[in-house]
Amino acid sequence: MELGLKNKAVIVTGGGSNIGRAIVLAFAREGAKITLGDIDAAQAAVVAEEARQAGAAAVQVATCDVTDMAQVEAMFKQTVDAYGTVDVLVNNVGWDKLMFFTQTTPDLWEKIIRVNFVGMLNCTYTALKIMAPNNKGAIVSISSDASRQGEPREAVYGGMKAAVNSFMKTIAKENGRNGIRCNVVCPGVTIPEQTAEVGANSMWVNKDSMFTPEQLAQIAKSLPLKKVGRPEDVAGAVVFLASEAAGHVTGQVLSVSGGYSMIG
Ligand SMILES: NC(=O)c1ccc[n+]([C@@H]2O[C@H](COP(=O)([O-])OP(=O)(O)OC[C@H]3O[C@@H](n4cnc5c(N)ncnc54)[C@H](O)[C@@H]3O)[C@@H](O)[C@H]2O)c1
């Protein structure tokens, strides 16, 4: 099936690591022109080279902290200068530190709010200004199944991801008339297979600090599909939602989590 992504200008934030990396490589295989926006320039450069090998029509790195509006505007300008426009935005950046709420501090809440929500606001705001006059565009934000049901040790993060889901529905309603589709993908536990798949800045750089091997085995056993997720699982859903195959799909929240949550 032709997905209509060939030569499309795609920005993937946090594209240097794990899920973002898989999303970049999936768009590369579709022949897209990609801007890989990441705060970690060294890891982004490694993945950009992989994307070239995978068939990207073009690929560039934008070193960008998505919580800083000036840096976000520079990333979009760099994309428009190189590719003429922005057709697709994937808000993939996210971060958490797993702790019970009573063990956290206001400084940690502030960081979680900024990285998971404010960064997505900055990028979506800037993207819409480019997409609206074009009368077309697709935005996919990466949330989490932690947004759909309470998840111990992820109170503030889950709250912010729920805010992402709600925000994207409003943006879908406000911008449908401009041909802009806005959807959300909620991964469940999604682990890298090799350390080369993650950057030094990744949540997964020390995998055991997230989940011990015993906890991962327990999680897999508890899921209907009996396995934890791989980054490629999420990338497939993102590429679908960004593509012409999803041309009549907007305002949706899709879990890619082995059946962890089933919101009808
Ligand atoms: N991996 C999972 O189990 C899982 C589960 C549910 C949701 N998610 C969500 O999926 C997305 C990707 O997760 P991941 O596991 O690939 O994360 P990761 O930590 O491996 O990668 C995140 C990437 O974002 C970059 N980044 C971090 N802060 C940034 C900032 N302020 N500006 C620009 N770049 C920044 C990092 O350098 C890194 O390359 C996140 O939104 C996360 O919340 C992940």
The ligand as an SDF file (V2000), in Angstrom:
LIG
                    3D

 44 48  0  0  0  0  0  0  0  0999 V2000
    9.7590    3.3600   26.3210 N   0  0  0  0  0  0  0  0  0  0  0  0
    8.6150    3.1870   26.9840 C   0  0  0  0  0  0  0  0  0  0  0  0
    8.3950    2.1640   27.6780 O   0  0  0  0  0  0  0  0  0  0  0  0
    7.5360    4.2200   26.8820 C   0  0  0  0  0  0  0  0  0  0  0  0
    6.2550    3.9080   27.3820 C   0  0  0  0  0  0  0  0  0  0  0  0
    5.2460    4.8300   27.2730 C   0  0  0  0  0  0  0  0  0  0  0  0
    5.4950    6.0560   26.6740 C   0  0  0  0  0  0  0  0  0  0  0  0
    6.7380    6.3440   26.2150 N   0  0  0  0  0  0  0  0  0  0  0  0
    6.9520    7.6510   25.5780 C   0  0  0  0  0  0  0  0  0  0  0  0
    7.5750    7.4450   24.3260 O   0  0  0  0  0  0  0  0  0  0  0  0
    8.4380    8.5470   24.0160 C   0  0  0  0  0  0  0  0  0  0  0  0
    9.8420    8.0390   23.7180 C   0  0  0  0  0  0  0  0  0  0  0  0
   10.3230    7.2760   24.8250 O   0  0  0  0  0  0  0  0  0  0  0  0
   11.7130    6.4970   24.7590 P   0  0  0  0  0  0  0  0  0  0  0  0
   11.6140    5.3200   25.6370 O   0  0  0  0  0  0  0  0  0  0  0  0
   12.1220    6.3120   23.3470 O   0  0  0  0  0  0  0  0  0  0  0  0
   12.6700    7.5880   25.4600 O   0  0  0  0  0  0  0  0  0  0  0  0
   14.2690    7.7870   25.4430 P   0  0  0  0  0  0  0  0  0  0  0  0
   14.5880    8.4030   26.7700 O   0  0  0  0  0  0  0  0  0  0  0  0
   14.9810    6.5350   25.0570 O   0  0  0  0  0  0  0  0  0  0  0  0
   14.5010    8.8660   24.2890 O   0  0  0  0  0  0  0  0  0  0  0  0
   14.0600   10.1860   24.4160 C   0  0  0  0  0  0  0  0  0  0  0  0
   14.8470   11.0450   23.4380 C   0  0  0  0  0  0  0  0  0  0  0  0
   14.3970   12.4050   23.6180 O   0  0  0  0  0  0  0  0  0  0  0  0
   15.5180   13.2580   23.7680 C   0  0  0  0  0  0  0  0  0  0  0  0
   15.1250   14.3720   24.6290 N   0  0  0  0  0  0  0  0  0  0  0  0
   14.8860   14.3370   25.9640 C   0  0  0  0  0  0  0  0  0  0  0  0
   14.5490   15.5580   26.4070 N   0  0  0  0  0  0  0  0  0  0  0  0
   14.5710   16.3710   25.3330 C   0  0  0  0  0  0  0  0  0  0  0  0
   14.2870   17.7520   25.1390 C   0  0  0  0  0  0  0  0  0  0  0  0
   13.9410   18.5400   26.1710 N   0  0  0  0  0  0  0  0  0  0  0  0
   14.3950   18.2720   23.8920 N   0  0  0  0  0  0  0  0  0  0  0  0
   14.7500   17.4750   22.8330 C   0  0  0  0  0  0  0  0  0  0  0  0
   15.0490   16.1640   22.9660 N   0  0  0  0  0  0  0  0  0  0  0  0
   14.9460   15.6230   24.1960 C   0  0  0  0  0  0  0  0  0  0  0  0
   16.6000   12.4020   24.3720 C   0  0  0  0  0  0  0  0  0  0  0  0
   17.9010   12.9360   24.0710 O   0  0  0  0  0  0  0  0  0  0  0  0
   16.3510   11.0540   23.6800 C   0  0  0  0  0  0  0  0  0  0  0  0
   17.0600   10.9720   22.4620 O   0  0  0  0  0  0  0  0  0  0  0  0
    8.3410    9.4820   25.2280 C   0  0  0  0  0  0  0  0  0  0  0  0
    7.3510   10.4600   24.9990 O   0  0  0  0  0  0  0  0  0  0  0  0
    7.9070    8.5570   26.3360 C   0  0  0  0  0  0  0  0  0  0  0  0
    7.2370    9.2570   27.3750 O   0  0  0  0  0  0  0  0  0  0  0  0
    7.7670    5.4560   26.3110 C   0  0  0  0  0  0  0  0  0  0  0  0
  1  2  1  0
  2  3  2  0
  2  4  1  0
  4  5  1  0
  4 44  2  0
  5  6  2  0
  6  7  1  0
  7  8  2  0
  8  9  1  0
  8 44  1  0
  9 10  1  0
  9 42  1  0
 10 11  1  0
 11 12  1  0
 11 40  1  0
 12 13  1  0
 13 14  1  0
 14 15  2  0
 14 16  1  0
 14 17  1  0
 17 18  1  0
 18 19  2  0
 18 20  1  0
 18 21  1  0
 21 22  1  0
 22 23  1  0
 23 24  1  0
 23 38  1  0
 24 25  1  0
 25 26  1  0
 25 36  1  0
 26 27  1  0
 26 35  1  0
 27 28  2  0
 28 29  1  0
 29 30  1  0
 29 35  2  0
 30 31  1  0
 30 32  2  0
 32 33  1  0
 33 34  2  0
 34 35  1  0
 36 37  1  0
 36 38  1  0
 38 39  1  0
 40 41  1  0
 40 42  1  0
 42 43  1  0
M  CHG  2   8   1  16  -1
M  END
$$$$
